[in-house]
Amino acid sequence: MKITWKRLFAGVVTLAAAGLIVAWSGIIHIRASTGHWRVTDWFLHWVMRSSVRTAALGVQPPAFTPGMLTLAAGHYETGCAGCHGSPAMPRPVAVQNMLPPPPDLKAVVSTWSDAQLYEIVRHGIRYTGMPAWPAVERDDEVWAMVAFLRAYPKLDQATYRRLAGFSATQSQDFSQVVTTCAGCHSPTRLYDESLIPHLAGQSETYLRNSLAAYAAGKRPSGVMAAALSRLSNVDRERLARHFANEKTSTPTGVVSKAGGRGETLAQHGDKARGLAACAACHDTADANQAYPRLAGQPAAYLESQLHLFRAGIRGGGDYAPIMTRVASGLTDDDIRALADYYSAISMD
């Protein structure tokens, strides 16, 4: 029989119609309890790995720092451990009956490169329970999670609890909510390389506006989106009041680690380059209460926030556009010098 374009078209239409009839009939079951055929399971995983491999081409991982681990660990405890388990908690039985079941990450992390883990964490995986990162524009948070996952297989229970703060809870009691926040923000956990800020001593206005911006998505953060997902407006107000009234602690360090450059920019700016002094707005007795206090914040945190402002993705309250414009004129050296200067001076 001679194959013509007409017959080929008719064959394709017939096959498509037959497929629709079979799908409509309901004889193809979607039961998770019976699992996939082996060939189906192999094919789906092969497609997934091939897709991740191709998407990760050309992605260059940054240098990982210890601060990334503490930033990501608390989020892992609240957002990931419920499916994947952790060194402190095995995978729940219920999720092991999902199709596909969330893997034990200690067994699979080593099979992916850093760039591939970045692709998975940032974008998630279709047809599974793996979601995309809540704020896909926050590459810094995604890379922090990749750094944590790379270290994850070697974490014992004690180390994991220390990194995560291990204060995640399902309780809505406000005292427990405060304890949960302190699991990351406690002054005893913050140091110069921390990517997490001190909350104590900030104004209630600034903290309230920041929490509202996170909750509304105006200040993108996958970490904070998960942390605030179960809190009411009243809880956010109470948290702002609580941390604003919390006693500050004075960090140790030597002012002007950058040879005076940070202090000069902070106190006088750079008129030749059109840079205003930071002290014109921050850390003065009559400062706008909607502006944050910078003194004593971890250097790595300050540096990361300035980079986010410069990239135009930091967001925040009504005054965030001011900082976006200011940061656009800062060089990497400026940012590092300012971060070192403010991290080394007293919060009091």
C-alpha positions, 0 to 999 in steps of 0.5 A, a space after each residue: 500500500 502506497 503511503 500518501 500524505 492524506 493517509 498519513 494525516 488520517 492515521 495521525 488523526 485516528 491515533 489522536 482520537 483513539 488516545 482521547 477516547 482511552 483517556 476519557 474512558 478512565 481505564 488508565 488509573 492514576 493511583 499512587 498506591 500501585 506506583 509506576 511501571 519500571 519503564 515509566 519510572 525510568 523514563 520520567 527520571 531520565 527526562 527530569 535529569 536530562 532537563 536539569 542537566 541542560 538547564 544548568 549548563 553555564 551556571 556558575 556557583 558562587 563561593 560558599 560561606 558559613 553564613 549561607 548554612 545558617 540562613 538556609 538551615 532554618 528554612 529547611 527545617 520549616 519548609 523542607 524537612 516535613 517531606 525530606 526529613 532531617 538529621 533530627 527527624 526521619 521522613 514522615 511515613 505519609 510522604 513516603 507514599 507519595 508518587 514519586 516519594 520525596 527522596 532522602 537527600 543524604 542519599 541523592 545530593 552527591 548525584 547532582 552538581 552545585 549548578 544542578 541543585 541550584 536549578 532544582 531548588 530555584 525552579 522546582 520539578 513539575 509533576 512532583 511535590 517539589 515547589 519552586 523557590 517562593 522568591 525566584 529573584 533571590 538567587 542569593 537565598 537559592 545559593 545559600 540553600 545549595 550550600 546547605 544541601 552540599 553540607 547536608 550529608 555530613 551533618 549530624 543531629 547536633 550540628 543540624 540543630 545548631 544550624 537550624 536553631 531547631 525552633 520550628 513549631 506548629 504551635 500558634 502560641 505567641 511565645 512560641 512564635 517568638 522562640 521560632 524567630 529567635 531560632 535564627 535571629 538570636 544574637 548568640 547565633 549571629 556573627 560577622 559572616 551571618 546573612 541574618 540581621 539583628 532585630 533587637 534595637 530596630 524601631 518598631 516602625 521599621 520592623 512592622 514595615 519590614 514584616 508587612 513588606 515580606 508578607 505582601 511580597 514587596 520585599 522578596 524572600 523565600 526564607 521570610 515568606 515561609 517563616 511568616 506564612 502562618 502569622 496574622 497581622 496581629 502577630 506581626 505587630 506584636 513581633 515588631 513591638 517585642 524585638 524593638 523593645 529587646 535589649 541590644 548587645 554590643 558586638 566586638 571589633 575594630 572600627 574602620 576595618 577598611 582603612 577609613 574608607 567605610 567611615 568616610 563614605 558613611 559620614 561624608 559620602 562622596 560628592 564627586 560621585 554624587 554619593 550622599 552620606 549614610 549618616 544623613 539618614 541612618 543611626 542619628 538621634 532624629 532619624 526617620 523611624 522607618 529607616 533601619 539602624 545599621 550599627 552592629 549588623 553582621 558585615 555579610 548581611 549588610 553587604 548582601 542587602 546593599 548588593 540586592 539594592 544595587 541590583 534593584 530587587 531588594 524591595 521593602 517599604 515606601 522608602 526602599 526606592 531611595 536606597 535602590 537609587 543610592 546603591 546604584 552608585 556604589 562599587 563592590 569595594 564601597 559596599 564592602 567598606 561600608 559593611 565592615 564599618 557599620 558591623 564594627 561599631 556599637 549598636 548602643 
